[in-house]
Amino acid sequence: MNLSLFLSTFGYGAMRLARNLVFTLALPVSGAFAEPVRVLALGDSLTAGYGLMDQEGLVPQLNAWMAENGAEITVMNAGVSGDTSTGGLSRLGWALDGSIQAMMVILGGNDLLRGIPPEATRAAIEGILKEAQARNLPVLLVGMKAPGNFGPEYKDSFDRLYPDLAAKYGALHIDSYFGLLVPDANDPAQLQPYMQPDGIHPNAEGVKVIVGNLAPKIVELAAQVR
């Protein structure tokens, strides 16, 4: 191209435009051009957003955090209120469509409410991790802690199943979902300001606190996909 002819015809503004265009095209295909990593959130009412407005639930708040922090991650809501770990396993096949690239599992709360034997919960969670492994999906496993009213043997068996399975299947692991709310809480009263009146589900502010602690771990999970 004859540079003098170009400048006399279109001026220096056009030159700057052309320069910026060349610079933009030279950038690697990343950032805004990359497809977000799609993470399936498999869980129960804690995931589904029970008792909250649409944008107050766990998944909407996680996606808002990702957008605010420039993380190219989309979390897909596969939470079903009242679901047990066995229920999560039973619907996993259809929940994992071909677009899912990683998975977060938050199950076991309803197993505790129903007093389901820990070995049954362990078998179901292991089934979920086996399926993820077969599909080469990285997993973030979020644990639950049993209350003491079932006895020390039940509590020990239940509490150990999450770290045991995470280590066995190479999953990322968070020790306790409610530990994301108030780490090392030893009194239920410490959780009360962040809970709905039922004392089981976090309120919108509680979810916000949980998201602030959970989201970085999901970013770490998505990095395994990239």
VENZI-V933701 format. One record per residue. RES is the residue in one letter. SS is DSSP state (H for helix, E for strand, L for the rest). PSI is psi in whole degrees, 0 to 359 (NA if undefined). BURIAL is # if it has 24 or more other C-alpha atoms within 12 Angstrom, else .. Layout:
# VENZI-V933701
res->RES ss->SS psi->PSI burial->BURIAL
res->RES ss->SS psi->PSI burial->BURIAL
This chain:
# VENZI-V933701
res->M ss->L psi->140 burial->.
res->N ss->L psi->108 burial->.
res->L ss->H psi->319 burial->.
res->S ss->H psi->318 burial->.
res->L ss->H psi->319 burial->.
res->F ss->H psi->314 burial->.
res->L ss->H psi->321 burial->.
res->S ss->H psi->332 burial->.
res->T ss->H psi->315 burial->.
res->F ss->H psi->344 burial->.
res->G ss->H psi->172 burial->.
res->Y ss->H psi->336 burial->.
res->G ss->H psi->319 burial->.
res->A ss->H psi->326 burial->.
res->M ss->H psi->316 burial->.
res->R ss->H psi->319 burial->.
res->L ss->H psi->315 burial->.
res->A ss->H psi->320 burial->.
res->R ss->H psi->316 burial->.
res->N ss->H psi->324 burial->.
res->L ss->H psi->317 burial->.
res->V ss->H psi->318 burial->.
res->F ss->H psi->317 burial->.
res->T ss->H psi->317 burial->.
res->L ss->H psi->336 burial->.
res->A ss->H psi->346 burial->.
res->L ss->L psi->148 burial->.
res->P ss->L psi->154 burial->.
res->V ss->L psi->95 burial->.
res->S ss->L psi->193 burial->.
res->G ss->H psi->236 burial->.
res->A ss->H psi->341 burial->.
res->F ss->H psi->347 burial->.
res->A ss->L psi->147 burial->.
res->E ss->L psi->135 burial->.
res->P ss->L psi->146 burial->#
res->V ss->E psi->130 burial->#
res->R ss->E psi->116 burial->#
res->V ss->E psi->123 burial->#
res->L ss->E psi->127 burial->#
res->A ss->E psi->99 burial->#
res->L ss->E psi->118 burial->#
res->G ss->E psi->198 burial->#
res->D ss->L psi->217 burial->#
res->S ss->H psi->334 burial->#
res->L ss->H psi->328 burial->#
res->T ss->H psi->321 burial->#
res->A ss->H psi->333 burial->#
res->G ss->L psi->34 burial->#
res->Y ss->L psi->132 burial->#
res->G ss->L psi->7 burial->#
res->L ss->L psi->157 burial->#
res->M ss->L psi->160 burial->.
res->D ss->H psi->315 burial->.
res->Q ss->H psi->3 burial->.
res->E ss->H psi->347 burial->#
res->G ss->L psi->173 burial->#
res->L ss->H psi->309 burial->#
res->V ss->H psi->313 burial->#
res->P ss->H psi->321 burial->#
res->Q ss->H psi->326 burial->#
res->L ss->H psi->315 burial->#
res->N ss->H psi->324 burial->#
res->A ss->H psi->320 burial->#
res->W ss->H psi->316 burial->#
res->M ss->H psi->316 burial->#
res->A ss->H psi->317 burial->.
res->E ss->H psi->332 burial->.
res->N ss->L psi->10 burial->.
res->G ss->L psi->24 burial->.
res->A ss->L psi->124 burial->#
res->E ss->L psi->71 burial->#
res->I ss->E psi->135 burial->#
res->T ss->E psi->123 burial->#
res->V ss->E psi->128 burial->#
res->M ss->E psi->130 burial->#
res->N ss->E psi->110 burial->#
res->A ss->E psi->43 burial->#
res->G ss->E psi->135 burial->#
res->V ss->L psi->117 burial->#
res->S ss->L psi->135 burial->#
res->G ss->L psi->357 burial->#
res->D ss->L psi->142 burial->#
res->T ss->L psi->176 burial->#
res->S ss->H psi->324 burial->#
res->T ss->H psi->321 burial->#
res->G ss->H psi->320 burial->#
res->G ss->H psi->318 burial->#
res->L ss->H psi->319 burial->#
res->S ss->H psi->334 burial->.
res->R ss->L psi->7 burial->.
res->L ss->H psi->320 burial->#
res->G ss->H psi->314 burial->.
res->W ss->H psi->340 burial->.
res->A ss->H psi->330 burial->#
res->L ss->L psi->82 burial->#
res->D ss->L psi->176 burial->.
res->G ss->L psi->350 burial->.
res->S ss->L psi->347 burial->.
res->I ss->L psi->133 burial->#
res->Q ss->L psi->345 burial->#
res->A ss->E psi->167 burial->#
res->M ss->E psi->141 burial->#
res->M ss->E psi->133 burial->#
res->V ss->E psi->121 burial->#
res->I ss->E psi->84 burial->#
res->L ss->L psi->156 burial->#
res->G ss->L psi->342 burial->#
res->G ss->H psi->317 burial->#
res->N ss->H psi->335 burial->#
res->D ss->H psi->319 burial->#
res->L ss->H psi->317 burial->#
res->L ss->H psi->330 burial->.
res->R ss->L psi->358 burial->.
res->G ss->L psi->31 burial->.
res->I ss->L psi->137 burial->#
res->P ss->L psi->137 burial->#
res->P ss->H psi->327 burial->#
res->E ss->H psi->330 burial->#
res->A ss->H psi->319 burial->#
res->T ss->H psi->318 burial->#
res->R ss->H psi->315 burial->#
res->A ss->H psi->320 burial->#
res->A ss->H psi->314 burial->#
res->I ss->H psi->320 burial->#
res->E ss->H psi->322 burial->#
res->G ss->H psi->321 burial->#
res->I ss->H psi->316 burial->#
res->L ss->H psi->324 burial->#
res->K ss->H psi->317 burial->#
res->E ss->H psi->318 burial->#
res->A ss->H psi->318 burial->#
res->Q ss->H psi->319 burial->.
res->A ss->H psi->332 burial->.
res->R ss->L psi->5 burial->.
res->N ss->L psi->41 burial->.
res->L ss->L psi->121 burial->#
res->P ss->E psi->148 burial->#
res->V ss->E psi->141 burial->#
res->L ss->E psi->115 burial->#
res->L ss->E psi->119 burial->#
res->V ss->E psi->120 burial->#
res->G ss->L psi->169 burial->#
res->M ss->L psi->156 burial->#
res->K ss->L psi->129 burial->#
res->A ss->L psi->144 burial->#
res->P ss->L psi->168 burial->.
res->G ss->H psi->353 burial->.
res->N ss->H psi->347 burial->.
res->F ss->H psi->358 burial->.
res->G ss->L psi->158 burial->.
res->P ss->H psi->326 burial->.
res->E ss->H psi->315 burial->.
res->Y ss->H psi->312 burial->.
res->K ss->H psi->314 burial->.
res->D ss->H psi->316 burial->.
res->S ss->H psi->318 burial->#
res->F ss->H psi->312 burial->#
res->D ss->H psi->328 burial->#
res->R ss->H psi->339 burial->#
res->L ss->H psi->326 burial->#
res->Y ss->H psi->307 burial->#
res->P ss->H psi->325 burial->#
res->D ss->H psi->311 burial->#
res->L ss->H psi->324 burial->#
res->A ss->H psi->317 burial->#
res->A ss->H psi->319 burial->.
res->K ss->H psi->322 burial->.
res->Y ss->H psi->9 burial->#
res->G ss->L psi->32 burial->#
res->A ss->L psi->148 burial->#
res->L ss->E psi->152 burial->#
res->H ss->E psi->136 burial->#
res->I ss->E psi->128 burial->#
res->D ss->L psi->318 burial->#
res->S ss->L psi->129 burial->#
res->Y ss->L psi->312 burial->#
res->F ss->H psi->343 burial->#
res->G ss->H psi->338 burial->#
res->L ss->H psi->340 burial->#
res->L ss->L psi->304 burial->#
res->V ss->L psi->96 burial->#
res->P ss->L psi->137 burial->.
res->D ss->L psi->26 burial->.
res->A ss->L psi->134 burial->.
res->N ss->L psi->8 burial->.
res->D ss->L psi->124 burial->.
res->P ss->H psi->334 burial->.
res->A ss->H psi->335 burial->.
res->Q ss->H psi->334 burial->.
res->L ss->L psi->340 burial->#
res->Q ss->H psi->318 burial->.
res->P ss->H psi->342 burial->.
res->Y ss->H psi->6 burial->#
res->M ss->E psi->152 burial->#
res->Q ss->L psi->166 burial->.
res->P ss->L psi->336 burial->.
res->D ss->L psi->348 burial->.
res->G ss->L psi->8 burial->.
res->I ss->L psi->321 burial->.
res->H ss->L psi->136 burial->#
res->P ss->E psi->148 burial->#
res->N ss->L psi->183 burial->#
res->A ss->H psi->320 burial->#
res->E ss->H psi->323 burial->#
res->G ss->H psi->317 burial->#
res->V ss->H psi->321 burial->#
res->K ss->H psi->318 burial->#
res->V ss->H psi->315 burial->#
res->I ss->H psi->315 burial->#
res->V ss->H psi->319 burial->#
res->G ss->H psi->329 burial->#
res->N ss->H psi->334 burial->#
res->L ss->H psi->322 burial->#
res->A ss->H psi->317 burial->#
res->P ss->H psi->328 burial->#
res->K ss->H psi->327 burial->#
res->I ss->H psi->326 burial->#
res->V ss->H psi->319 burial->#
res->E ss->H psi->320 burial->#
res->L ss->H psi->313 burial->#
res->A ss->H psi->330 burial->#
res->A ss->H psi->334 burial->#
res->Q ss->H psi->332 burial->.
res->V ss->H psi->315 burial->.
res->R ss->L psi->NA burial->.
